[in-house]
Amino acid sequence: GITYLDHAGSALFPESLLKAFTDDLRNNVYGNPHSQNISSKLTYDTIEHVRYRILQYFHTTAEDYTIIFTSGCTAALKLVAEAFPWIPEGTKQPSSRFCYLTDSHTSVVGMRGITASMNVLSVPIKPKEILLSEKNRLPAEEQNCMTPHLFSYPAQSNFSGTKYPLSWIQDIKSGKLRPIKIPGKWFVLLDAASYVSSSPLDLGVHQADFIPISFYKIFGFPTGLGALLVTNRIAPLLRKTYFGGGTAAAYLAGEDFYFPRKSIAERFEDGTVSFLDIIALKHGFDVLEKLTGGMEKIKQHTFALAHYTYTVLSALKYANGAPVVRIYSDTDFSNPDVQGPIINFNVLDDNGEVIGFSQVDKMASLYNIHVRTGCFCNTGACQMHLNISNGDIQRNLQAGHVCGDDIDLVDGCPTGSVRISFGYMSSFEDAQTFLKFIIATRLSKSDTEIPFQSSVTKLMTESVPDDHPSFNSADKLSLIPPFSDRELWNNSSATKTTVSWQPPEAEAESIRAAVAETAVPTCRRGGKPITVTNIYLYPIKSCSAFEVTEWPVGIQGLLYDRNWMVVNQNGVCMTQKQEPRLCLVNPSIDLKKKVMVIQAEGMDPISVSLEENTGKEAVICESKVCSHRVKTYDCGERIADWFSLFLGRPCRLIRQSSDMKNRSNQKNTKGLASATNISLSLVNEAQYLLINVASILQLKEYISARLEEPLEIEELIRRFRANIVISAPESFEEEEWAEISIGALQFQVVGPCSRCQIICIDQQSGERNKEFLQSLSAARGRKTNFGIYLMNQTSRSSFPDILSVGSQVLPVLKENTEIQPPTSSEEKYSG
C-alpha cells in the first residue's frame, strides 16, 4: 500500500465525500447562479449556505466577516495586494508599508511585486525581530496617524510546522507590537492555508483582517478553490479597478460609468464562481465532521503521530554516535499549540555530511512512501534553517539550480530538505513504515547493536498507545485510493507497507574507497583500446530494448529510438515506474520492410508502419520529456486494443510527429555549446546514454555480495537501459570525459545519469527489487549516478552516419587532454 506523508501539500479525500457529491449532482440540477430560473436559484441559495458553513467552521458570523471565493489561497493573497488601500510614497500623507515574516510562502512574498508597482515599500521581518518589536512603540503624538499598513504572517510555517502566536494579531492591531517603527494603523493578514488543515481556528477570538485559505488542504477535494475571509470593518475600504461579470449593479458600455454591487463578496467575485466545487464543500464539512468528530481531534491525532515520529527520528544514531538526521525545527514537539504535524529534516551519513534530498526521495519511492522535498515554496525558512545566504541562492541559480528541480547539493551544501507531514487520514502504521524505511536504508547491523538502539527497536515495535487520540471505531478510512470509509483509519491492514530489513553491509566504505581510486589519469597512453560492445535502442519509451550490431544515427540520436510511447486514458505517458510490465513488451525494427513489430508473451505479434500517419492527433505534455508540449499522433485503435489487453488497463500508443521533432533541449546541459539546436525524441535528458562494462562489473560484485546470489552481467546491463555500452579498462573513468569520438561520430558529454527506481525492475520478468538502487547508493557514496549522457550533432554528409559494435572510442578528458590511442599494431581494432 501507499504511505502518504505529504498532507501539508494536499489532504486526501475519502470515498464518501465523492459519493455524497456525485449523488447530489445526480439528484439536483444546478444552474448558473447569475440566472433567475429555478435551478439557478437553487445554486445561489446553496452557495450562500456554504458561506454560512465556512463562517460557522471558523467560529464567526456574517456580521463580522465576508467570504470571497477565489481559485485558491494564492489568488486570495493577490486580491489583498491589489485591493488594500495603500498610500504610496511621494504623497503629502505618511506612506504605507507592507511587512511580512520571512518564514512565509512564496505567494505571500510575491505580494511585494504588486506593492512595488504601487510605489509602496515592502519590509521583510525575521521571526526573532517581531518578538523584539515592543521597542517600536510610538510617542503619543504619532499614535493618531491613520495611514494603513499591512503585516502578514503564517499561522503555521509550511516549512517546519512552527505555529506562530495567534496573539500577535491583537498585539499588532493594538500597537503593542509593531513590525517597524512607523506611525499608522496596522492591519493583519493571517496566512492560514497550512494551519487550518490540521488545527481549529477561532476567528471570534483571533480576529485577523484577512484570512486566505485553500480548501484542498482541508478536504483533499475540490482543488482549485479557495477563499478570502475579510473582516467587515476593512471590507468597505478595499479598492477595485477591474469589474467582471456579476460584480456590477450597473455600468455603461459607451461611457466611463460603473456602479458596484452592494455585497462585498459579489463585488470581488469576478465572473461566475466555481459553483459546483463550492457545493462540494458542503459535503466536505459533513464528511469531515462525521469521520473525525472535528478539527480539535484532528489536531491531537496528527500531533501525536508527529511527536512519536520526531522522538524516534531524532534519537537514531550511527555506531559512531553521529545522528542519522538533522531536524529543522524551532520546537521540541512537546506542545500541539506551538508545533504542527510537519517534520522537516535532512538525512546525514555517518560523517555528518548531508545526503541530497533527491536521493532520499528516490529511496523512499522504493518503499512506496510519498514525501515532499526541496524548499517547499518557502525560501525564507529554507535559508534560515539550512544557513543558506542570499549569495548562496544566487550562486546556486548560476550553477543551474532552480526551485523544484532535483539538484540537491551544490558544492556539498544542501539546497533543500525532506518534509513529511501527517493528516487526519494518517495512521500509526504510516509513522512506523517511515521510520523502518530510515532504519533499513541508513543503519547497519553494527549500528543496531549499540545500547541505545535497543530502546528504539522497542519503541518501534510497540502498538498504538492507549492514550493516542483516535476517531470512533465506526468511522473507517483507507489510504489506498479511492479512500473507503469502511476501513479504520488506524487499521494496519489498510495502510501498512511491509518492509523487509536488508541493512547495508560493512563493505560500503571499502567500495567507496575503491570507486574513488578509479579516477582517470590526466593522460593515459597505451593500454587496451576502448570499444563499443553493445548498442541498444528503445523504439517505445519504457518498453524492452532492441539490440543491434550497427544502426543509423538520426538527428535525434539512434534512428527510431524512443519515437513512440504508451499513454493512459488521460494522455499521460506511462513508464515502468507506474507499469513495470512495459518491460515485457518487445519492439523490433525492420528497416527493409519499414515496420516495427511488437511482441509480448501470450499476445499475437502486431506491426506498426515506420511511415508517418498524420491521422488522429493528440497534444500531450510530460514534464520529464520536455519543457514544452510535444505534438504527437495516435497509432490507432488496433494498437490501442493490443496494449490495453496486455497491460489490463486502457492505454494507447502514440508517436512523436516529425514536424515537432526539433524540440530543443531545455535542460541545463552543463556547457554544451549548441544545446539550443539539438533535437530530442521522447527521451528524458539527452540523445544517448552510455555505460561502461568495467563499472558494471564493479557494481555487480557489490550487489551480488549483498544479495548473496550470483548476478548475470547481461541482466545488469539491461537494467541500466543504455544506448551505448563500452568496454573501458577502468571503472567509472567515463565520468571524467568531456567529449568522445566513435568512428566518425563526435559526442559531447552532457553529464552523469542520476538513477531512479527503474533499475530495480528486472527487465526480463518485470519484478522489483529495491536492493539495486540501495546498493548503487551505498557503493557510490550517497550518489545514484551511473552512466553518462551524450549529445551528437549529425554531420551534413549525404551519407547516413552509422554506429557500430566494435568501433573504437576516443575520449577527451574534462581537462581537454585527449587520451592517446594505443600505438601497438596488434592492439589496434578496426571499427
DAKAJO-V301122 format. One record per residue. RES is the residue in one letter. PSI is psi in radians with two decimals (none if undefined). D_CENTER is the distance of its C-alpha to the mean C-alpha in whole Angstrom. Layout:
[[RES/PSI/D_CENTER] [RES/PSI/D_CENTER]]
This chain:
[[G/3.00/20] [I/2.36/16] [T/1.75/16] [Y/2.02/13] [L/0.73/12] [D/0.79/10] [H/-0.39/13] [A/-0.40/12] [G/-0.78/9] [S/2.41/12] [A/2.84/15] [L/2.52/16] [F/2.52/19] [P/2.72/22] [E/-0.62/24] [S/-0.49/27] [L/-0.81/26] [L/-0.70/25] [K/-0.79/29] [A/-0.69/30] [F/-0.85/29] [T/-0.60/30] [D/-0.70/33] [D/-0.82/34] [L/-0.57/33] [R/-0.53/35] [N/-0.20/38] [N/2.66/38] [V/2.10/38] [Y/2.01/36] [G/3.14/37] [N/2.18/36] [P/-0.21/37] [H/-0.18/38] [S/3.02/41] [Q/0.10/44] [N/3.10/44] [I/-0.78/44] [S/-0.63/41] [S/-0.66/39] [K/-0.66/41] [L/-0.73/40] [T/-0.84/36] [Y/-0.82/37] [D/-0.66/39] [T/-0.70/36] [I/-0.76/33] [E/-0.61/36] [H/-0.68/36] [V/-0.66/32] [R/-0.75/32] [Y/-0.72/35] [R/-0.67/33] [I/-0.80/30] [L/-0.72/33] [Q/-0.71/34] [Y/-0.61/31] [F/0.31/31] [H/0.80/34] [T/-3.10/36] [T/2.99/38] [A/-0.27/38] [E/-0.49/41] [D/-0.59/38] [Y/2.65/35] [T/2.43/34] [I/2.11/31] [I/2.00/29] [F/2.43/27] [T/-3.13/24] [S/-0.10/21] [G/-3.10/19] [C/-0.70/19] [T/-0.77/18] [A/-0.61/21] [A/-0.71/23] [L/-0.73/23] [K/-0.68/24] [L/-0.76/27] [V/-0.81/28] [A/-0.66/28] [E/-0.55/30] [A/-0.23/32] [F/2.48/33] [P/1.13/37] [W/2.56/36] [I/1.97/39] [P/2.94/39] [E/2.66/40] [G/0.03/44] [T/3.01/45] [K/-0.42/48] [Q/2.76/46] [P/2.42/44] [S/2.76/40] [S/2.83/37] [R/2.46/34] [F/2.01/31] [C/2.46/29] [Y/2.59/26] [L/2.39/25] [T/-0.46/22] [D/1.16/20] [S/2.71/19] [H/2.67/16] [T/-0.66/16] [S/-0.46/17] [V/-0.84/20] [V/-0.60/21] [G/-0.29/21] [M/-0.43/24] [R/-0.36/26] [G/-0.68/26] [I/-0.76/28] [T/-0.61/30] [A/-0.66/31] [S/-0.34/32] [M/0.15/34] [N/0.71/35] [V/2.30/34] [L/2.49/33] [S/2.47/30] [V/1.97/30] [P/2.44/27] [I/2.18/28] [K/2.60/27] [P/-0.69/27] [K/-0.50/30] [E/-0.60/32] [I/-0.51/32] [L/-0.38/34] [L/0.09/36] [S/-0.04/37] [E/-0.38/40] [K/-0.21/42] [N/0.29/41] [R/2.52/43] [L/2.68/46] [P/2.75/49] [A/-0.66/51] [E/-0.28/52] [E/-0.05/48] [Q/-0.15/47] [N/0.01/48] [C/2.36/46] [M/0.26/44] [T/2.19/42] [P/2.27/38] [H/2.72/35] [L/2.26/32] [F/2.25/30] [S/2.36/26] [Y/2.72/24] [P/2.43/22] [A/-0.56/23] [Q/2.29/21] [S/2.21/18] [N/-0.16/15] [F/-0.95/14] [S/-0.21/17] [G/0.02/18] [T/2.30/22] [K/2.07/24] [Y/2.58/26] [P/2.21/30] [L/-0.31/30] [S/-0.34/34] [W/-0.55/33] [I/-0.97/33] [Q/-0.62/37] [D/-0.66/37] [I/-0.73/36] [K/-0.55/38] [S/-0.24/41] [G/-0.02/41] [K/-0.72/41] [L/2.44/37] [R/2.07/37] [P/-0.70/34] [I/2.78/36] [K/1.65/40] [I/2.42/41] [P/2.59/43] [G/-3.13/42] [K/2.20/40] [W/2.36/37] [F/2.69/34] [V/2.23/31] [L/2.06/28] [L/1.88/26] [D/1.83/22] [A/0.15/22] [A/-0.84/18] [S/-0.70/17] [Y/-0.84/21] [V/-0.10/22] [S/-0.37/19] [S/0.18/21] [S/2.52/24] [P/2.50/27] [L/2.10/28] [D/1.77/32] [L/-0.14/33] [G/-0.47/36] [V/-0.83/36] [H/1.54/33] [Q/1.32/34] [A/2.73/32] [D/-0.58/32] [F/2.30/29] [I/1.77/26] [P/2.44/23] [I/2.80/21] [S/2.26/19] [F/-0.44/20] [Y/-0.37/17] [K/-0.43/16] [I/-0.86/19] [F/-0.33/20] [G/-0.46/17] [F/2.41/19] [P/2.76/20] [T/2.91/17] [G/0.42/18] [L/2.26/21] [G/-2.97/21] [A/2.70/25] [L/2.07/26] [L/2.12/29] [V/2.29/32] [T/2.41/35] [N/-0.22/38] [R/-0.57/40] [I/-0.32/38] [A/-0.76/37] [P/-0.31/40] [L/-0.22/39] [L/2.47/36] [R/2.64/37] [K/2.33/35] [T/-0.91/36] [Y/2.50/35] [F/2.26/36] [G/-3.10/35] [G/2.36/36] [G/-0.10/37] [T/-0.21/37] [A/2.35/41] [A/-0.65/44] [A/2.61/46] [Y/2.82/45] [L/2.37/47] [A/-0.51/46] [G/-0.16/49] [E/2.82/49] [D/1.31/47] [F/2.21/47] [Y/2.32/44] [F/2.10/45] [P/2.83/42] [R/2.71/41] [K/-0.68/43] [S/2.22/39] [I/-0.75/37] [A/-0.87/34] [E/-0.51/36] [R/-0.58/36] [F/-0.12/32] [E/1.51/31] [D/2.25/31] [G/-3.00/32] [T/2.22/32] [V/2.86/29] [S/1.35/27] [F/-0.58/29] [L/-0.66/28] [D/-0.67/25] [I/-0.69/27] [I/-0.60/29] [A/-0.48/27] [L/-0.64/26] [K/-0.80/30] [H/-0.53/29] [G/-0.82/26] [F/-0.75/28] [D/-0.84/30] [V/-0.72/28] [L/-0.75/26] [E/-0.72/30] [K/-0.73/31] [L/-0.58/29] [T/-0.41/28] [G/0.10/31] [G/2.88/30] [M/-0.49/27] [E/-0.69/29] [K/-0.65/29] [I/-0.73/25] [K/-0.83/25] [Q/-0.72/28] [H/-0.89/26] [T/-0.61/22] [F/-0.67/24] [A/-0.70/26] [L/-0.73/23] [A/-0.73/21] [H/-0.78/25] [Y/-0.84/25] [T/-0.75/22] [Y/-0.74/23] [T/-0.81/26] [V/-0.79/26] [L/-0.76/23] [S/-0.28/25] [A/-0.16/28] [L/2.29/26] [K/2.63/28] [Y/3.01/29] [A/-0.49/33] [N/0.10/34] [G/-0.09/32] [A/2.49/29] [P/2.61/26] [V/-0.53/23] [V/2.78/21] [R/1.99/21] [I/2.34/20] [Y/1.77/19] [S/2.64/21] [D/-0.02/24] [T/3.02/26] [D/0.32/27] [F/0.69/26] [S/-0.17/29] [N/2.06/29] [P/-0.18/27] [D/-0.30/28] [V/-0.06/27] [Q/2.24/24] [G/3.12/21] [P/0.89/19] [I/2.30/16] [I/2.13/17] [N/2.32/15] [F/2.93/16] [N/2.53/16] [V/2.43/18] [L/2.72/21] [D/-3.12/24] [D/-0.08/27] [N/0.06/28] [G/0.11/26] [E/2.50/23] [V/2.34/20] [I/2.18/18] [G/2.50/15] [F/-0.53/11] [S/-0.55/10] [Q/-0.70/13] [V/-0.72/13] [D/-0.74/10] [K/-0.75/12] [M/-0.70/15] [A/-0.64/13] [S/-0.49/12] [L/-0.53/16] [Y/0.16/17] [N/0.64/15] [I/2.20/13] [H/1.98/10] [V/3.12/8] [R/2.47/6] [T/2.83/7] [G/-2.43/8] [C/-0.01/10] [F/0.63/9] [C/0.66/11] [N/1.28/14] [T/-0.63/16] [G/-0.83/19] [A/-0.65/18] [C/-0.78/16] [Q/-0.75/19] [M/-0.79/21] [H/-0.56/20] [L/0.07/19] [N/0.82/23] [I/2.12/21] [S/2.92/24] [N/-0.70/24] [G/-0.65/25] [D/-0.76/22] [I/-0.76/20] [Q/-0.66/22] [R/-0.66/23] [N/-0.65/19] [L/-0.75/19] [Q/-0.48/22] [A/-0.02/21] [G/-0.07/18] [H/2.22/15] [V/2.82/13] [C/2.29/10] [G/-0.07/7] [D/-3.05/9] [D/0.32/9] [I/1.72/13] [D/-0.31/13] [L/2.34/17] [V/2.06/19] [D/0.64/23] [G/-0.09/22] [C/2.44/20] [P/2.48/17] [T/-0.13/15] [G/-2.81/12] [S/-3.00/12] [V/2.41/11] [R/2.29/11] [I/2.57/12] [S/2.53/14] [F/2.64/17] [G/-3.06/18] [Y/-0.33/21] [M/-0.18/20] [S/2.61/20] [S/2.93/22] [F/-0.60/24] [E/-0.55/23] [D/-0.79/20] [A/-0.76/20] [Q/-0.71/23] [T/-0.74/21] [F/-0.80/18] [L/-0.67/21] [K/-0.62/23] [F/-0.80/20] [I/-0.78/20] [I/-0.78/24] [A/-0.59/24] [T/-0.25/21] [R/-0.54/23] [L/2.33/26] [S/3.05/29] [K/-0.64/33] [S/-0.56/34] [D/-0.67/32] [T/-0.09/32] [E/-0.23/36] [I/2.63/36] [P/-0.70/38] [F/-0.72/35] [Q/-0.42/32] [S/-0.61/35] [S/-0.59/34] [V/-0.77/31] [T/-0.72/31] [K/-0.78/34] [L/-0.65/31] [M/-0.49/29] [T/-0.03/31] [E/2.67/32] [S/3.12/32] [V/2.27/31] [P/2.58/33] [D/-0.59/36] [D/0.16/35] [H/2.20/31] [P/2.33/30] [S/2.87/30] [F/2.95/30] [N/2.38/34] [S/-0.28/34] [A/-0.32/34] [D/1.92/31] [K/2.47/29] [L/2.82/25] [S/2.62/23] [L/0.15/19] [I/1.94/20] [P/2.53/19] [P/2.61/21] [F/2.00/22] [S/2.44/26] [D/0.01/28] [R/0.10/30] [E/2.37/28] [L/2.41/28] [W/-0.37/25] [N/0.50/26] [N/2.07/28] [S/-0.53/27] [S/-0.39/28] [A/-0.53/25] [T/-0.18/22] [K/2.29/23] [T/2.05/21] [T/2.18/24] [V/2.02/24] [S/2.27/26] [W/1.98/27] [Q/1.39/27] [P/2.57/27] [P/2.52/27] [E/2.90/31] [A/-0.27/33] [E/-0.09/33] [A/-0.73/30] [E/-0.69/31] [S/-0.59/34] [I/-0.75/32] [R/-0.73/30] [A/-0.72/33] [A/-0.71/34] [V/-0.73/31] [A/-0.50/32] [E/-0.07/35] [T/0.34/35] [A/2.44/34] [V/2.36/36] [P/2.79/39] [T/-0.70/40] [C/1.98/42] [R/2.13/43] [R/2.57/46] [G/-2.79/48] [G/3.12/46] [K/2.55/45] [P/2.73/43] [I/2.21/40] [T/2.80/40] [V/2.19/37] [T/-0.51/38] [N/2.59/35] [I/2.23/34] [Y/2.48/31] [L/2.78/30] [Y/1.43/27] [P/-0.70/29] [I/2.11/26] [K/2.24/22] [S/0.08/21] [C/-3.07/25] [S/2.77/28] [A/2.65/29] [F/1.94/32] [E/2.38/35] [V/2.84/37] [T/-0.47/40] [E/2.65/40] [W/2.50/38] [P/2.62/38] [V/2.22/35] [G/-2.92/34] [I/-0.23/32] [Q/0.03/29] [G/-2.59/30] [L/2.36/31] [L/2.21/33] [Y/0.16/31] [D/2.12/28] [R/0.85/25] [N/-0.34/27] [W/2.75/26] [M/2.73/23] [V/2.33/23] [V/2.69/21] [N/-3.03/21] [Q/-0.27/23] [N/0.08/20] [G/0.26/20] [V/2.34/17] [C/2.33/17] [M/2.34/18] [T/3.09/17] [Q/-0.33/19] [K/-0.70/15] [Q/-0.53/16] [E/1.50/20] [P/-0.44/22] [R/-0.16/25] [L/-0.51/24] [C/-0.26/26] [L/-0.06/29] [V/2.12/29] [N/1.73/32] [P/2.55/32] [S/2.62/35] [I/2.25/36] [D/1.78/40] [L/-0.57/41] [K/-0.77/44] [K/-0.15/44] [K/0.85/41] [V/2.70/39] [M/2.17/36] [V/2.25/37] [I/2.25/34] [Q/2.66/35] [A/2.63/34] [E/2.30/36] [G/0.02/38] [M/2.55/37] [D/2.45/39] [P/2.60/39] [I/2.55/37] [S/2.65/38] [V/2.30/36] [S/2.50/38] [L/-0.26/37] [E/2.45/38] [E/2.44/36] [N/1.91/36] [T/0.72/35] [G/-2.04/35] [K/2.19/33] [E/2.56/30] [A/2.35/26] [V/2.11/24] [I/2.92/20] [C/2.21/17] [E/2.04/14] [S/-0.59/12] [K/-0.20/12] [V/-0.72/16] [C/2.82/17] [S/-0.05/16] [H/2.94/19] [R/2.52/20] [V/2.20/22] [K/2.21/25] [T/2.95/26] [Y/2.67/29] [D/2.47/29] [C/0.09/32] [G/2.91/33] [E/-0.65/34] [R/-0.81/36] [I/-0.69/33] [A/-0.73/30] [D/-0.65/33] [W/-0.88/33] [F/-0.69/29] [S/-0.69/29] [L/-0.77/32] [F/-0.75/31] [L/-0.26/27] [G/0.47/28] [R/2.66/26] [P/2.23/26] [C/2.94/25] [R/2.77/26] [L/2.23/27] [I/2.76/26] [R/2.49/27] [Q/2.33/26] [S/2.45/29] [S/-0.52/31] [D/-0.05/32] [M/0.22/28] [K/-0.19/28] [N/0.70/28] [R/2.04/24] [S/2.63/24] [N/1.99/22] [Q/-0.06/19] [K/2.93/17] [N/1.97/19] [T/0.32/22] [K/0.85/23] [G/0.10/26] [L/2.02/27] [A/-0.76/30] [S/0.61/30] [A/-0.61/26] [T/-0.28/26] [N/0.05/29] [I/2.31/28] [S/2.43/27] [L/2.56/24] [S/-2.50/24] [L/0.54/21] [V/2.90/20] [N/-0.74/17] [E/-0.85/18] [A/3.06/22] [Q/-0.63/25] [Y/2.67/26] [L/2.21/25] [L/2.40/28] [I/2.82/28] [N/2.25/31] [V/-0.65/34] [A/-0.68/35] [S/-0.68/31] [I/-0.76/31] [L/-0.72/34] [Q/-0.75/33] [L/-0.62/30] [K/-0.74/32] [E/-0.70/34] [Y/-0.81/31] [I/-0.70/30] [S/-0.70/33] [A/-0.68/34] [R/-0.67/31] [L/-0.30/32] [E/0.67/35] [E/2.61/36] [P/2.68/37] [L/2.47/34] [E/2.38/35] [I/-0.58/34] [E/-0.66/34] [E/-0.76/31] [L/-0.73/29] [I/-0.74/29] [R/-0.55/28] [R/-0.57/25] [F/-0.05/24] [R/0.91/25] [A/2.81/26] [N/-0.72/28] [I/2.20/31] [V/2.24/32] [I/2.83/35] [S/1.75/37] [A/2.66/37] [P/-0.64/39] [E/2.42/37] [S/2.41/33] [F/0.22/30] [E/-0.38/33] [E/-0.38/31] [E/-0.18/28] [E/0.08/31] [W/2.54/32] [A/-0.58/31] [E/2.77/33] [I/2.71/35] [S/2.35/37] [I/1.83/38] [G/-2.20/41] [A/-0.02/41] [L/2.39/38] [Q/2.30/36] [F/2.53/32] [Q/2.44/30] [V/2.14/27] [V/-0.70/24] [G/-3.11/23] [P/2.72/21] [C/2.00/19] [S/2.09/17] [R/2.63/17] [C/-2.92/15] [Q/-0.15/16] [I/-0.48/18] [I/-0.21/21] [C/-0.09/21] [I/2.14/23] [D/2.05/26] [Q/-0.12/27] [Q/-0.48/30] [S/-0.38/30] [G/0.07/26] [E/2.55/26] [R/2.56/23] [N/1.85/24] [K/-0.15/21] [E/-0.49/24] [F/-0.81/23] [L/-0.65/20] [Q/-0.73/21] [S/-0.70/24] [L/-0.77/23] [S/-0.76/21] [A/-0.72/24] [A/-0.60/26] [R/0.06/25] [G/1.09/24] [R/-0.08/21] [K/2.78/19] [T/0.54/19] [N/2.37/20] [F/2.03/23] [G/2.92/25] [I/2.60/24] [Y/2.49/24] [L/2.60/27] [M/2.54/28] [N/2.28/31] [Q/2.03/33] [T/2.63/36] [S/2.85/39] [R/0.19/41] [S/2.61/44] [S/-0.27/45] [F/2.39/45] [P/2.46/41] [D/2.49/40] [I/2.30/40] [L/2.25/38] [S/2.54/40] [V/2.42/40] [G/-0.22/42] [S/2.54/41] [Q/2.48/42] [V/2.17/38] [L/1.86/39] [P/2.74/37] [V/2.22/37] [L/2.83/35] [K/-0.43/33] [E/0.19/36] [N/0.47/37] [T/2.04/40] [E/2.36/41] [I/2.17/41] [Q/2.40/45] [P/2.75/45] [P/2.53/48] [T/-0.34/52] [S/2.30/53] [S/-0.63/54] [E/-0.25/54] [E/-0.15/50] [K/2.58/50] [Y/2.15/48] [S/2.08/48] [G/none/45]]
